[in-house]
Amino acid sequence: MITVEVERTGDPDQIQAVYLEKLADELSHRGLEAWLMAPPGRTPSLYVVNPAARALEENVYVAVVVLVVVGGAYSHRRRR
């Protein structure tokens, strides 16, 4: 599990990019290649490739989960 501290801004794409950059660092330390893809107006993603087997590649996206506390209980919603 990767834990990332993120300062809250009004831009969810910026928050997602921070998480993806941290993941890219972790994957690079484990021998994978990773590039942050953040074209304007699109959801950021991380393109990950195994250099030992180029056919093993994935695009990774972040789902931001918002916790809502209501009367001592909480529920979660996925933010899009």
C-alpha positions, 0 to 999 in steps of 0.5 A: 500500500502506498500512502501519499499526503496531498494538500487539498486544492480545487483541482481533482486532476492535480490531486490524481497526478500527485498520487500517480507521480508517487506510484511512478517513483515506487514502480521505478524503484522496482525496475518498471518504467512509468510515465505520467500522462496528463494531457490538458482536459483529460484525466491523468494516467500512468503508463507502466511497462515492464522492460523485461517483457514489453508486452506487459503494459498498463494504463493506471488511473486514480479513483478519488474516494470522498468520505462523508461523516453523517451522525458518527457513521461514514459512507464513501463515494467515488469522485469522478 
